[in-house]
């Protein structure tokens, strides 16, 4: 893992943390962030963890035979991974993970979107089999298993079949919550919000 001077990785036997997060009014970093996240993962499961923490962080947690990758809501620090069924490679640098893929070929299905928009969405990258952790989500890596958890999808779509009106109402609520958080953070200061051109 890379370790820039501003936000270095903290390594413990239970995992790795980079950055900081607020759990309520408590500021957590390093070992405290790892400890809180492991406990929250055990208590509430992976879907709730990114919602319980607000901040600027990335986590790699060890939990028995599983390794959990968790990104904050803005994906402040990228986490890339490659899993081949028998093991996996994780790093915050995509070129390192790509170097561990036996046949690292370009993903031609996502190239048009990348060339048109300048970014990729969800867990895909420009290379087949090299994935990234989505903003505000968690990935569980274990032998013979890769499982992704995204609270965003759970917030928009209830477990029962949602009508178009319910889906739109869920989207409105998510947008309102994000706006309220931004307003509380800014305290009347101006903000520049870049929008995706042409959409």
N, C-alpha and C positions, 0 to 999 in steps of 0.2 A: 504494500500500500504506500502511496506517496504521502509525504508529510510536509506540506508547506508550513512555513513558520507561523502564519496567522491562525490556522486551525489544524494542528497536528492530530494524528490518530492517537487515541489512548488504547493500549492493549492490556487486557487482563486474561486470566484463564477462562473467564466466562464469555469473552467476546471483545469487540472493538467498537469504539465510538469516536465520532468526529463532530465537532461543533457543540452546540448547546441547545437546551429545550426548557420550556416552562411547563411544569405540571401544576396547574392552578397558579399560585403565586410563587411557587418554589422554582428557583433557577437551578438546573441540573447540567453538569458536564462531567466528562471523564467517567470514573468509576461509579459515581452516583447516578449518572444517566444510564449506564449499563445495568446497574442493580435495579433501578426503578422499572426499566423497560422489561427486564426478565420477569420481574414480579407481575407487572401488568399483563404480559403475555400469558403467564400461567393463570391469572385471575379472570381475565376478560377475553382472551383469545386474540388472534392477530388483527381482526377487523377493527377492533376498537382502539388499538394502540396508536396509530397515527392521529386519530381524533383526540386522544387524551393528551398528546404532546404538541405544543406550539413552539416552533423555533426553526433552527437552522442546523440540521443534523443528518447524519447517516449512521446506521447501526448494523453491525454484524454480530449476531448473538448465537451462542452455542447452547443447545437445549437437548441433552441426551444425544441421540443419534442424528438430530436435526440441526441444521444451520439456518438461521433466519436473517434475511436481508430486509432492512426497513429504511424507507426514504421519507423525508419530511414532505409537507404539502406542496412545496415549491421545487423539490428535487434539487436542493442547494448543492449537494455533492453527489455526483453520479456513482452508481454501483453497477458494474457489468458482471455477467456470469456466463459460464458455459457448463452444461451438465451432459455427460455422455452415458448415464445409466450406472456406471461403476464408480464415478467420482465427479468432482466439479472443480472449477477454477473461478475465483472471485477476485475482483480488483476494482479500484476506482479509475483505472486507465484502460480504455477499450483496446488499445494496441497490445497490451500485455495479454489480455484474454484472447484476442484474435490469434496471437502467437502460439497459444496452446490448443487451438482447434486444428485437428489433422488436415482437414480439407476446407480452409477458410475461403469460401467463394462469396462473391457479391450476391445480395438478395435482390434479384431483378424485379420482384413484385413490388418492392417499396421504393425503388429508385425514382419512378415518375413522381410520386408524392414528394419525395425529398427535393427533387429538382424544381418542382413547382412551388412548394411552400417554404423550403429551407429548413425543415425540421421533420422529425418522425414522431408519431404518437404511439401510445401504449408501450409494450415491452420490446418492440422490434428495433433492430439496428440495421446498418447497411450490410452486415455480414450474416449469412445463414448461421444458425446455432449460437450466435453471440446475442445475448438478451440483456436488457437493462431493467432495473426496478423502476416502475412508474412512480410519479409523484404521489405522495400520500398513500402508498400501498406497501404490502409486505410480500416476500417470496420465501417459501419453505423449501430448502434443498435437503434431500435425504437420499440414501441409496434407493435407486429405482423409482424416485418420485421427485417431481418439481410441481409445486402448487402455488398459485398466485392468489392473493387476497386484496381486493380493492374496495375500500369503504365507499368510494364515489358511486360505484355501480349499485351498491346496496342502498345508498341514500336515495337514489333516483327511482329505483324499482323495488317495490316491496316484494316479499317472497311470493305472494299470490299474484296472479296475472293482473297487471295494472292497466286501467283504461287510459286512452290518450290524455284525458283531462287530469287524471291522477299523476301521470308521468310529468305533465307540464307543471302541475302544482308542486311536485317534488323538486323539479328544476328551479322554479321560482324561489322556493325556500332555501335551496343551496346557494343561489345567487345573493339572496338577501342576507344570509348569514355571513357570506364572504364580504359583502359591502359593509355590514355592521362592524366586523372585525377590523377592516381597513380604516373605517372612520374613527374607531377607538384608538387605533395605533397612530394615526396622523395628527390628532388633536388640533384640527383646523389648518394644518400646513397643506400646501398644494402638493398634488401627486401627478406624475406623468405615467400614464398607463399605455404602453405600446399595444396596438391592435394588429392582428394579422391582416396584411393588405389584400384586398380583393375578396374577402369573405363576408 
